[in-house]
């Protein structure tokens, strides 16, 4: 079972999402266990103060170190009593970039994973100094807190656990499963507002469809995320399909053309 504990000042940003869709079903199947802890429960004053003004002045508030230390102490004691180990994750712009490979390693983790959600202007630096959390970044942008990144980590890892997705083939074909963007999808009806489905997808020729989808995945990646192809070792088939795209003028290849490659 994949186990996460989330430490946050705003548990209501986490809990509703966990009660929906795939994450809900994963928990019902006993494949995922997520527990949300309110950091204010680990304060000691009657106002449950978990943040304060920064030393040296400046805008905003800083999350206090003591409630975080107490929360980690409590979880550490509980984890050790169960004979388990703990891994502390801290979503932050300072961290290593999150990726599908990182998610895959999280999905294989057997330790209890604790995610610390920062908020406001950040967390007292002594938390980093004392706890040395594993810092991870979900992107080069600023969010209001670590709650959304925590959900990203949980969702990306949970769906890779065997049995979580209804159709395991979904994992094989989706974006980034092999470092390519996904091919385009279509469903009924055949025509919507004058836009049709590529004929190749209606042909029933499975091998032709497979090659078309692969070619479209390569085309999308080449146009939108060429960095994903830069260090990739291409198979002979991928090389041939990519050469075809380049010879056709990849920038003018329509993603809805239905070309069979």
Helices and strands as residue ranges (DSSP letters): E 2-8, G 11-13, H 15-18, H 21-28, E 32-38, G 39-42, E 51-53, E 61-63, H 65-81, E 86-97, H 100-107, E 112-116, H 125-131, E 134-137, H 147-158, H 169-173, E 191-192, E 195-196, H 199-202, H 206-224, H 227-230, H 236-248, G 250-252
